[in-house]
Amino acid sequence: MTPEPPDAGWAERYRGAVMNTFGAPQRILVRGEGAYVWDADGNRYLDLLGGLAVNALGHAHPALLQAVTEQLGTLGHVSNFFTTPAHVRLAERLLQIVTPGGAPTGSRVFLGNSGTEANEAALKLVRRHGGGQRPRVLALEGAFHGRTMGALSLTHKAAYREPFEPLPGGVEFLPFGDLDALERALGDDVGALFLEPIQGEAGVRPLPEGYLAAARELTTAAGALLVLDEVQSGMGRTGQWMAHHAIDGGAVVPDVVTLAKGLGGGMPIGAMIALGEHTGSLLGPGQHGTTFGGNPVVAAAALAVVDTIEREDLLAHVTVTGKALATALGDIDGVAEVRGTGLLLAARLDAAVAKDVATALLDDGFIVNPVAPDTIRLAPPLILTDAQAQTLVAALPAALARAGLPA
């Protein structure tokens, strides 16, 4: 492929053609390899955001390239009047990895194109639960479940919600980690509780110890579904296939799990996994659909991601690399706290200078995300090496100093 010229005026052309929903791009990126990307001027960056936890295998991974190329050369797309082997195989594999002890009888998978689509599908499934007699849905303060209208109704941040109100009704937000509030809110009119095992957009905030297990007991007693949003935290990001596998002894089996991001390794995919006979049968023919869901090329990519994570033992690698990185970050002056697990981490700083620190790091060749005024988020490719991670550790003190930390 011919390299893009550095003087093509990409930023100005972007402003003239692309809707301004994301603000001005920080860089024009033209190439990637492994955990690195290059901009149009030839500068290299260590990608510690991974396309927002998407590029599980990094950039231009040979297994992903081979899977996509071979599938596209065979069959690129069919309508949902048909299926393909890749679609079926992926659904089977997801049932295996979401419930390591074996998926309950009757479990089923719906494939879409994104995390917000997966949560839209889950919300529609919840509406079917209880035959329309359970109109209330519970979520937590700080939750992020997507930007389409249904998923947005589950997303807590006022700046995302208010411009588009009124949103689909029935969603109530509970204080984060407050089991008493959850118990008071649950009743026979509640369809489901939506939870992220680790709230990514809220600054990589894990559920308190014991909350998930108690939530499972309480929702079961109330007849409500428990929906776990593993869009950001799933697919090996925490060193487990699912973040909830390492919470409260891994004993919690939800009714629904939603996935996306790392599942496709950069290809657009979302999945809703309904666990159990009742949940798996709630959506019937004609009640939901998507033109591109289960596309064989994207399904082949997701299968390649799963196979590579297993073949290269990336779950163990993520555990070891993430633990070392978290420890090293926590020893730096100006870092107040490190949250998260595996390679989903956040460094809370001693002051609200995260944007300045992220800018300084970008100038130094590191891509990170100022997810909150005082917090930097890291969600690099799962293939990140310890040596690469330590280059961030070495560079961070100077970036903090340029932002005025430590005082």
N, C-alpha and C positions, 0 to 999 in steps of 0.2 A: 504494500500500500504506500502511495506517495505521501511523504510528510506534509502536513498542513503548513503553509507559509506563515511566519510570525507576524507579517505586516498586513494581514488580510482585514484588519479592522473589525474583529469579531465582536468586541464589546459594544461598539456603536451599532453594528448590524443587529446584535441581540436586542438592544433597546428599541430599534426600529421595527422589529418583527415579532418578538416574543412578548406575550402578555406579562405584565409586571406583578406576578403573584409571588415571586421569590426575592425581589430586590435585585440589585446589580450582582452579577457573578463575581466572586473573588478572584478567580483565575480562569483562563481558557485552557482546559485540559485536552490533550490530543493523543496521549498514549499511556498505557499502563503495563507493568510486568511484575508479577508477584505482589509484594506489598508496596510497590512504588508507582507513582504516576509522574508524568512530565507535562509541563504547560507549553503553550505555543512559542514561548521564548527559549525553550530548552532547559528550563529549571526543573530539578527533580525534587519530589516530595515523598516523605514516608507517610502513607495513607493510614492514619490511625483512626479514621472514622468509617472506612470500608463502605462508602456509599450509604451511610446510616445503617450499619449492621447488615448490609446486603451482600457484599462481595466476600462470601465465606471462604472461597478458595483464592482470593486475591484477583489479580487481573491477568487475563490471557492464560489461564491454567490449561495445560494440554488436554486433560481429561474432559474438561468442559467444551473446549474447542472441537475435540473429536466427536463427542456425543451430538452436539448441535449440528455439525457439518454432515455427519452420516445420516442423521434423521431428516434434515432438510433435503438431502439428496435423494431420500426415499419417499417421504410423504410429509408435506409441510403443514397441512391443515385439513380438517374435515368438519362438517357440521355436527351438531350434537344429536343428529339422527343416527349417527354411527359412533363407534369407538375405535381405539387403536390399542395395540399391546402396551405401548408406553404409558397410556392413561391408566390401564388396569394395573400394571405392575407398580406404578407409583402409589396408587391407592392402597394396594396390598402392603407395600413397604411402610407407608405412613401408619397404618394400623399396627404394624409390628413395633415401630420405634416410639410411638406415642404411649403405648401401654406395654412395657417390657414383659410383664407377666402374662400377656395375651389379651387381646382386645375382647371385651364382652361380646357374647353372641348378638348378632344383629347390628353391630357397629358399621357405620358407613362414612364415606368421604365425599365431600363436594369440593371440586377444584374451580377456583376463579383466577383473578389476575392480580390481586393486591391484598394487603392486610385489611384495608377498609372494606373491600368486597367480602372478605372472609367474615368480618364482624357484621356486615349487613346480612349475610346469609344466616349467621347465628341469631341475630335479632328477629328475623322472620321465623326461624325455627322456634324461638321462645314464644312468639305470638301464637303459634299453633299449640303450644303446651297448655294444657288446662282447658282446651276448647273455648278459648276466648274469655274465660272467667278469671284470668290472672293478668290484669292489665298493667300492673306495676313492675318496674324493672329497677334493680339497685346497682349502683356503681360507686366508686370511691372518689373522694376529693383528690385531685392530682391526676386522675385517669386520663389517658389518651388512647382512643380506640379507632380514630380515623376522622376523615374530613367530609365524606358524603353524608347526606342528611340523617340517615339512621344512625350511622356510626358516630356522627358529630353529636347526636343527642346523648351519647354515652361519654362524650369527652368533656372534661370539667372546665377547662380554661375559658374564662369569660370572653377573652379577645377573639377566640375562635368561634364561639357560639353566638354571641349577641348580634353580629351583623346579619345573621340568617334566621333569627327567631321570627315566628314561632316554629320550633322544631317538633318532630313527632313526640307525642306526649307520653307520660307515664314513667319517665326516668327520674330517680331521686338519688342524690349524692350523699354518701355517708362519710363521717370523719375517718381519715386514714387510720387503720389499725385499731379502731375502737369496736371491740366485740360486743360491748353492752349496747351500743347504738345499732349494730347489726341485728342483735336479738330482738330489740324493740321494733325494728322496722319490718322484720319478717312476719308474714301472715299468709293465709290461704289465698290471698289475692296477688301474691308476688310470683311472677313468672320465672325470674332468674336473678342471680347475682353475677355480675361481670367483674373479674379480677385480673390484674397483671401480677404474676409472681414477683416481678421486679418492675417498678414503674420507671420506664426509660426516659420519657420526656419530662418527668418531674424531677430528674436529676439522679437517675439510677438509685431508686429507693426500694429496697426489698421489703416485702411484707414482714411484720414483726413475727418472731418465733411463736409458733402455736396458733397463729391467726388462720392459716389455711386449713389446718385440720379441724379447728373449731367451726370454720365457715362451712366445711363439708358436712359436719354433723348437723349444724343448724339448718342449712338448706334442705337436707334430706328430711329432717323432721317436719319442715314446713311444706314439703312437696314442691319446692322450687328447684330449678336447674342451677348447677354451678358451671359457669363458662370461664375458662382460663384463656386469656389472650397471651399467647406465646409468640406473637408476631416478631417482636424484637429479641426476646430472651430465649427462643427455641432454636433448634437445629444446631446444637453444639456450642452455642455462644458462651455458655457458662461452664463448659466442661462436662455437661450432661446433655443427652439429646433434648430434654426439656428441663427448664429451670425447676419446675415443680418436682422433678424426680429426686432432687436433693433437699427438698423442704419437708420438715416434719417427718423425717424418716422415709420419705418417698412413698408413703402409704396412701396418699390421697388420689383417688380416681375421680376426675371430674366427669361431667356429663357431656361437655363440649370443649374442644381445644381449637383455637384458631392459629394459623401459621401463615407466614409469607417471608419477606425479606431474604434471609440466608438460605431458605429452601431452594431458590432458583439460582443462587450464585451470581445474580446479575440479570437473569431473565425474569420477566414479570409473571409472578404466580402468587396465588393465595390458596389456602386450604381450610376448610371447616371439617373437623372430624367429630362426628356424633357417636358417642360411646354408649352402647346398649340397645336392646330391642326397641324400647319405647322411643328413645331419642332418635335413633337411626331411621325410624319410620315416620317421623313427623312431617317431613316435606315429601309430597308425592308428585307424580307427573303433572307438569303444567304450573306448579306452584313456585318454582324458581328456575333460573336458567342464566346462561351467559354464553355469548358466541364463542369466545376464545378460551373459556375454561377447559382444561384438559388437553389443550393443544399439544400435539405429539412432540413438537420441537422443544417446547418449554418443559414438558414432562420428562423428556430424555435428559435435559439439562439437570433437572432436579434429581433424577436417578443417579446421574454422574456425581452430583454433590454428595449424596448419601453414600455411594460406593467409595468415593475418595476419602471421606471422613473416616469410614471404617478401615479402608486399606492402609491409610497413613497414620492410623491411631491418633487422630487429631483431638479426640476428647481428652485423652491423657495429656497431650501436648498443651492444649488450652489450659488445663488445670495447672500444670507446672509453670508455664510461661506467665499466666495471669497472676498466680500467687507471688512470683518473684517480682513482677512489675508493680503490683499493689504494695508490696513491702518496701520496695525502693522509693516509690513515690511518697509513701507515708513518712519517710525519713528526711524529706526535703523541707527546709525552713520555708514557711509561707504556705505550706499545705496543712490544713487543719484536720482533714479526715479523708480517707479513701473508702468509698462504698462500692459494693458490687461483688461479682464473682466471675472467675474465668477472665474472658476478654470482653466483658461488659462492665466497665469501671467508670467511676467518677471521682475526681479530686476536688474536694471542697477547699477553697482558698481562704486565707485569713481576711480578705477584703473583697468587695464586689468589683473585681477587676478582670473577670474572666474574658471579656471581649478583648481587652488590651493584651492579655497574655496570649490568647488565640492568634491575634494579629502578629504579635512578635514571633510566635512559633512558626506561623505561616511564612514569614520573611526568612526564617531560619531553615525552612524545608520540612515542616511537619504540619499535617492536617489534623486538627482536633476540633471539637465542637463546644462552644460556650453555651451549654444547655440551660444555665441559670446565671444570674448576675455574678455569683461567687463560685460557680462550678464548671469544671471542664469535663466533658464526657469523652470516653475512648471506646470505640467498638471496631477495632482493626480486623483485617482478615485473620481467619483462624490459623493460617500458615505463618503468621508473624513469628520471627525467631527471637530468642532471648537477646541476642546481640543487637538486633534492630530495636527492640524495646528499650534496651539500655542507652541507645543514642538519645532517646527522648529524655530519659532520666538525666543524662549529662547536660542536655540543652536547657532543661526547664529552669534551673536556678537563674540563669542569665535572663530568660524571658520574664520571670517573676520580678527580677530587679528592675528591668526596664518599665514594668508596670507599677513599680513602687513598693514591691514586697521583697523580703520582709522589711517592715518599717524600722 
